[in-house]
Amino acid sequence: MELVHNLVLGFTVALSLQNLMYCFIGCFLGTVIGVLPGIGPVATIAMLLPITFNLPPVPALIMLAGIYYGASYGGSTTAILVNLPGESSSVVTCIDGYQMGRQGRAGPALAIAAIGSFFAGCIGTLLIGVFGPPLAEIAFKFGAPEYFSMMFLGLISAVVLAHGSLVKAVCMVLMGLLLGIVGTDVNSGVSRYAFGVSALSDGIGFVSVAMGMFGFGEIIANLEENEEMREVNTSNVSHLFPTWADLKMSWGPIMRATVIGTIFGILPGAHTVISSFTSYTYEKKMADDPSRFGHGAIEGVAGPEAANNAAAQTSFIPLLTLGIPTGATMALMIGAMTIQGIAPGPQVMTQRPDLFWGMIASMWVGNFMLVILNLPLIGMWVQFLKIPYRIFYPGIVLFCCIGAYSVNNSPAEVYLAAAFGFFGYFSDKWECEPGPLLLGFVLGPLMEENLRRAMLISRGDPIVFFTRPISLGMLIAAAMLLTVIVLPQLRKKKEEAIYESAD
């Protein structure tokens, strides 16, 4: 009964004209920055933070929250249409979403992404209200060893994304880890792998790698094909919404991904990225025909999109209940609360119930707004696929260059994106998947940080990873997954050797 009373209070606050307006502004800006690679919610919230100085606390935080989870919606649009992940969590959506677009099924892909995000966002918001404090306690059980083991499990899962050689997939993961540690070491201040290039002293940006590997690399590969080969199949482009068969295939992945995203959302780190990769890995393993994945499987869009949106919503649980940020965006949200004179933590629920429950109710309202914003625009987005490629690709190149430049206002980011474009092109020629490299790149610095912390805690004893139950459980899961991946490869080699000896 108390929950119902609190939700009534929350909707009373969220449905006021002022808060509805700021919720819409946040959702609209979030969608736009999700569609435009290179800007991202962190930069946008940082730029808009001074505007919130003169706003009341509730509308200010509702707007900033709308930007964050709105970006999760918008990031899938360019991933499906032009193979450009607007956000790091949209990398997985590129794998099957772009192939659906190439087959003339961009409409159903975009619709399923919106529906999955809406459902997962609503469930995630419900969990914030019902299970917020208990779920936040789970995060307390995670220390440096647990985070390292979780990310190690994520990297092992990334190998499942590869369609070809296991060795090539492992090499791409290792390449991503090496690229992730380029720059100045935070602890020692020593420059690593920068080779005297000042532009690399702060590290390589995710935008440059993602745009190069996916955007520029795809363009270079398409330009070497003849006109007929690179034109998108628009015969089915009129079907803008998913069929009953599509919905039936997507329902299960959306439900499972919501659970996965909820679990990862309360943990610090790249939770949206890990949840998307985990969902894709699980759906591929559960599928009757795993070979469909990577060639336009709608489950490969529904699962990751639902997982990253559920994680984006539930990341507010430790923020609102404990005052603990789970990432850079949540740290900015804490900054916004501090500016407004609000001390983040458990006292927010008791001292400012209008703020706590108003934000939770606004997330339901915001998710509904995002569906209203995105579904009618599907037809407009799909029309871009009908533009001849000779006209389309210069715009994509310009789009990528502006996005890369806007990260640090530096031409070096554009040069890096171009370099990774050629690397992405040759990786495609060598049948090396870019997904594992991107995950290794994102998780590499976080793994290194948690490895160092774990070694400091244990005074250099690696046994700490095996004496803590959660860490041990994740390492066992990683070993089992690695066994599942490796055994078929070994069996295949053995059969080939027997066949050759028989000849």
ZAMARGU-4260 file (C-alpha; in steps of 0.2 Angstrom, whole numbers, plus 5000, padded with zeros to 4 digits):
<rodrens>
0) 5000/5000/5000 | 5014/5012/5004 | 5022/5008/4987 | 5005/5013/4978 | 5005/5029/4989
5) 5023/5034/4984 | 5019/5030/4965 | 5004/5042/4966 | 5015/5055/4974 | 5028/5052/4960
10) 5016/5053/4946 | 5008/5069/4953 | 5026/5077/4952 | 5031/5070/4935 | 5014/5074/4927
15) 5015/5093/4931 | 5017/5104/4915 | 5034/5110/4920 | 5041/5093/4923 | 5033/5085/4907
20) 5041/5099/4897 | 5059/5096/4904 | 5056/5077/4903 | 5052/5079/4884 | 5067/5090/4882
25) 5079/5077/4890 | 5071/5063/4880 | 5072/5072/4863 | 5090/5078/4866 | 5095/5060/4872
30) 5088/5053/4856 | 5097/5066/4845 | 5114/5063/4853 | 5111/5044/4852 | 5109/5046/4833
35) 5124/5057/4832 | 5140/5047/4836 | 5153/5056/4845 | 5144/5067/4857 | 5137/5055/4870
40) 5127/5058/4885 | 5142/5062/4896 | 5147/5077/4885 | 5130/5083/4883 | 5125/5082/4902
45) 5142/5091/4906 | 5138/5105/4894 | 5120/5107/4900 | 5125/5106/4919 | 5127/5125/4920
50) 5109/5127/4914 | 5102/5118/4929 | 5109/5130/4941 | 5093/5141/4939 | 5081/5127/4938
55) 5072/5118/4953 | 5080/5101/4958 | 5066/5090/4951 | 5065/5096/4933 | 5084/5098/4932
60) 5087/5080/4937 | 5072/5074/4926 | 5079/5082/4911 | 5097/5075/4914 | 5090/5058/4917
65) 5080/5059/4901 | 5096/5063/4891 | 5105/5047/4898 | 5092/5034/4895 | 5086/5043/4879
70) 5103/5040/4871 | 5101/5022/4873 | 5086/5023/4862 | 5094/5034/4848 | 5110/5024/4848
75) 5102/5010/4839 | 5096/5020/4824 | 5113/5023/4815 | 5119/5006/4821 | 5104/4998/4810
80) 5105/5010/4796 | 5123/5014/4792 | 5133/5002/4804 | 5138/5016/4815 | 5136/5013/4834
85) 5129/5029/4842 | 5134/5023/4859 | 5146/5009/4865 | 5132/4998/4870 | 5125/4999/4852
90) 5140/4990/4845 | 5131/4973/4847 | 5116/4980/4838 | 5127/4983/4822 | 5130/4965/4820
95) 5112/4959/4815 | 5103/4976/4814 | 5114/4982/4800 | 5111/4966/4791 | 5093/4967/4793
100) 5094/4985/4785 | 5104/4978/4771 | 5090/4965/4768 | 5076/4979/4767 | 5070/4975/4785
105) 5077/4991/4794 | 5059/4995/4799 | 5056/4980/4809 | 5073/4981/4817 | 5070/4999/4822
110) 5053/4995/4829 | 5059/4980/4839 | 5073/4990/4846 | 5061/5003/4852 | 5048/4990/4859
115) 5062/4981/4868 | 5069/4996/4875 | 5052/5002/4881 | 5048/4986/4889 | 5065/4984/4898
120) 5065/5002/4903 | 5048/5001/4911 | 5053/4985/4920 | 5069/4993/4926 | 5060/5008/4932
125) 5048/4997/4942 | 5062/4988/4950 | 5070/5004/4956 | 5054/5008/4965 | 5051/4990/4972
130) 5068/4983/4975 | 5079/4998/4975 | 5088/4997/4992 | 5089/4977/4992 | 5096/4977/4975
135) 5109/4991/4979 | 5115/4980/4993 | 5121/4967/4980 | 5133/4980/4973 | 5141/4981/4990
140) 5146/4963/4989 | 5157/4967/4973 | 5175/4972/4976 | 5190/4973/4964 | 5192/4954/4962
145) 5173/4952/4958 | 5174/4966/4945 | 5189/4959/4937 | 5182/4942/4936 | 5166/4949/4929
150) 5175/4958/4915 | 5186/4943/4912 | 5169/4933/4909 | 5164/4947/4898 | 5179/4945/4887
155) 5177/4926/4886 | 5159/4929/4880 | 5165/4941/4867 | 5174/4927/4858 | 5157/4919/4855
160) 5152/4934/4844 | 5165/4929/4831 | 5159/4919/4816 | 5175/4912/4811 | 5192/4907/4819
165) 5193/4906/4838 | 5211/4911/4836 | 5207/4927/4827 | 5193/4931/4839 | 5206/4930/4854
170) 5218/4940/4844 | 5205/4954/4842 | 5201/4954/4860 | 5220/4955/4865 | 5222/4969/4852
175) 5207/4979/4860 | 5215/4977/4877 | 5232/4984/4871 | 5223/4998/4863 | 5214/5002/4879
180) 5230/5005/4889 | 5237/5017/4877 | 5240/5034/4885 | 5246/5040/4902 | 5246/5028/4917
185) 5235/5036/4930 | 5245/5028/4945 | 5263/5032/4939 | 5260/5046/4926 | 5271/5036/4914
190) 5266/5037/4895 | 5263/5020/4888 | 5263/5016/4870 | 5261/5034/4864 | 5278/5033/4855
195) 5280/5052/4858 | 5264/5057/4849 | 5256/5070/4860 | 5238/5066/4854 | 5240/5049/4861
200) 5245/5055/4879 | 5226/5055/4884 | 5223/5038/4876 | 5213/5033/4861 | 5195/5038/4861
205) 5181/5025/4859 | 5173/5036/4845 | 5188/5035/4834 | 5189/5017/4836 | 5171/5013/4833
210) 5168/5025/4819 | 5184/5019/4810 | 5181/5000/4812 | 5162/5001/4808 | 5159/5018/4798
215) 5175/5021/4788 | 5179/5002/4786 | 5161/4998/4780 | 5162/5013/4767 | 5179/5007/4760
220) 5173/4989/4759 | 5157/4995/4750 | 5166/5006/4738 | 5176/4992/4730 | 5160/4983/4726
225) 5150/4987/4710 | 5135/4998/4710 | 5122/4983/4711 | 5131/4974/4725 | 5131/4989/4737
230) 5113/4995/4734 | 5102/4991/4749 | 5087/4979/4745 | 5072/4990/4746 | 5059/4978/4741
235) 5053/4975/4759 | 5057/4993/4765 | 5038/4996/4765 | 5036/4984/4780 | 5040/4997/4793
240) 5034/4987/4808 | 5037/4969/4814 | 5026/4954/4809 | 5018/4943/4822 | 5032/4930/4818
245) 5045/4944/4822 | 5036/4948/4839 | 5036/4930/4843 | 5054/4927/4840 | 5059/4943/4850
250) 5048/4942/4865 | 5059/4929/4874 | 5075/4938/4871 | 5067/4954/4877 | 5062/4946/4893
255) 5079/4937/4896 | 5088/4953/4892 | 5078/4963/4904 | 5084/4952/4918 | 5102/4952/4912
260) 5102/4971/4910 | 5094/4973/4928 | 5108/4963/4936 | 5122/4972/4927 | 5114/4989/4929
265) 5117/4990/4948 | 5136/4987/4946 | 5149/5000/4942 | 5158/5000/4926 | 5153/4998/4908
270) 5137/4990/4913 | 5127/4994/4897 | 5141/4987/4886 | 5143/4971/4896 | 5124/4968/4897
275) 5122/4970/4878 | 5136/4958/4874 | 5130/4945/4887 | 5113/4946/4880 | 5119/4943/4863
280) 5130/4929/4868 | 5116/4920/4878 | 5104/4921/4863 | 5116/4915/4851 | 5120/4900/4862
285) 5101/4896/4865 | 5096/4898/4847 | 5091/4882/4837 | 5101/4889/4822 | 5116/4900/4829
290) 5122/4902/4811 | 5108/4915/4808 | 5116/4927/4820 | 5127/4939/4811 | 5116/4938/4795
295) 5100/4947/4801 | 5093/4938/4816 | 5080/4949/4824 | 5084/4941/4841 | 5101/4949/4839
300) 5093/4966/4840 | 5079/4963/4852 | 5090/4956/4866 | 5105/4968/4866 | 5093/4984/4865
305) 5082/4978/4879 | 5098/4974/4890 | 5107/4990/4888 | 5091/5000/4891 | 5087/4990/4907
310) 5105/4993/4913 | 5103/5011/4909 | 5087/5012/4920 | 5093/5002/4935 | 5110/5011/4936
315) 5100/5024/4945 | 5097/5012/4959 | 5114/5014/4968 | 5113/5033/4964 | 5096/5036/4972
320) 5098/5024/4986 | 5116/5024/4991 | 5123/5040/4982 | 5136/5029/4973 | 5139/5033/4954
325) 5140/5018/4943 | 5149/5028/4929 | 5154/5045/4922 | 5136/5050/4918 | 5130/5045/4936
330) 5144/5055/4943 | 5138/5070/4934 | 5121/5067/4940 | 5128/5067/4958 | 5136/5083/4954
335) 5120/5090/4948 | 5112/5085/4965 | 5126/5093/4975 | 5124/5109/4965 | 5105/5109/4970
340) 5110/5107/4988 | 5105/5088/4989 | 5116/5076/4997 | 5115/5059/4988 | 5111/5044/4998
345) 5098/5035/5007 | 5091/5051/5015 | 5085/5056/4998 | 5070/5044/5000 | 5065/5051/5017
350) 5069/5069/5016 | 5065/5072/4997 | 5052/5059/4993 | 5045/5071/4979 | 5062/5070/4971
355) 5065/5052/4973 | 5047/5046/4967 | 5045/5060/4955 | 5061/5054/4945 | 5055/5036/4945
360) 5038/5041/4938 | 5046/5052/4926 | 5056/5037/4919 | 5040/5029/4915 | 5033/5045/4906
365) 5050/5047/4898 | 5050/5029/4891 | 5032/5032/4884 | 5038/5048/4876 | 5053/5039/4868
370) 5042/5027/4860 | 5030/5041/4853 | 5046/5050/4847 | 5054/5035/4839 | 5040/5024/4831
375) 5033/5038/4820 | 5051/5042/4814 | 5054/5024/4807 | 5047/5028/4790 | 5058/5044/4789
380) 5074/5034/4794 | 5071/5020/4782 | 5069/5032/4768 | 5088/5036/4770 | 5091/5018/4763
385) 5083/5023/4747 | 5096/5036/4743 | 5109/5030/4731 | 5125/5025/4739 | 5136/5037/4728
390) 5126/5051/4736 | 5124/5043/4753 | 5142/5039/4758 | 5150/5056/4757 | 5137/5062/4770
395) 5142/5047/4781 | 5160/5052/4780 | 5156/5070/4784 | 5145/5064/4798 | 5159/5053/4805
400) 5172/5067/4804 | 5161/5079/4813 | 5158/5067/4827 | 5176/5062/4829 | 5182/5080/4829
405) 5169/5085/4842 | 5176/5073/4855 | 5191/5084/4859 | 5190/5097/4845 | 5206/5089/4838
410) 5210/5084/4820 | 5220/5070/4828 | 5204/5061/4832 | 5199/5062/4813 | 5216/5055/4808
415) 5214/5041/4821 | 5197/5036/4815 | 5203/5036/4797 | 5218/5024/4802 | 5205/5013/4811
420) 5195/5013/4795 | 5209/5005/4785 | 5212/4993/4800 | 5193/4989/4800 | 5193/4986/4781
425) 5208/4974/4782 | 5201/4965/4797 | 5185/4962/4787 | 5196/4955/4773 | 5205/4944/4785
430) 5188/4938/4793 | 5192/4946/4810 | 5176/4952/4819 | 5177/4970/4826 | 5165/4966/4840
435) 5178/4957/4852 | 5190/4971/4849 | 5178/4985/4854 | 5173/4975/4870 | 5192/4972/4874
440) 5195/4991/4871 | 5181/4997/4883 | 5185/4984/4897 | 5204/4985/4896 | 5207/5000/4907
445) 5193/4994/4919 | 5201/4977/4920 | 5218/4984/4923 | 5212/4996/4937 | 5203/4982/4946
450) 5217/4970/4944 | 5229/4983/4952 | 5217/4986/4967 | 5214/4967/4969 | 5233/4964/4970
455) 5235/4979/4982 | 5222/4972/4993 | 5229/4954/4993 | 5247/4961/4994 | 5251/4953/4977
460) 5243/4936/4980 | 5232/4930/4965 | 5223/4917/4976 | 5211/4932/4981 | 5202/4929/4965
465) 5198/4910/4970 | 5195/4913/4988 | 5180/4925/4986 | 5164/4915/4981 | 5157/4928/4968
470) 5174/4930/4960 | 5177/4911/4959 | 5159/4908/4952 | 5162/4920/4938 | 5179/4912/4934
475) 5172/4895/4934 | 5158/4901/4922 | 5172/4909/4911 | 5181/4892/4911 | 5165/4882/4907
480) 5161/4895/4893 | 5179/4893/4886 | 5177/4874/4886 | 5161/4875/4877 | 5169/4886/4864
485) 5186/4877/4862 | 5179/4858/4862 | 5170/4859/4845 | 5186/4867/4838 | 5197/4853/4844
490) 5184/4840/4839 | 5184/4848/4821 | 5203/4848/4820 | 5204/4830/4826 | 5191/4824/4813
495) 5201/4833/4799 | 5217/4825/4805 | 5209/4808/4805 | 5201/4811/4788 | 5218/4816/4781
500) 5227/4801/4788 | 5214/4790/4780 | 5217/4797/4763
</rodrens>
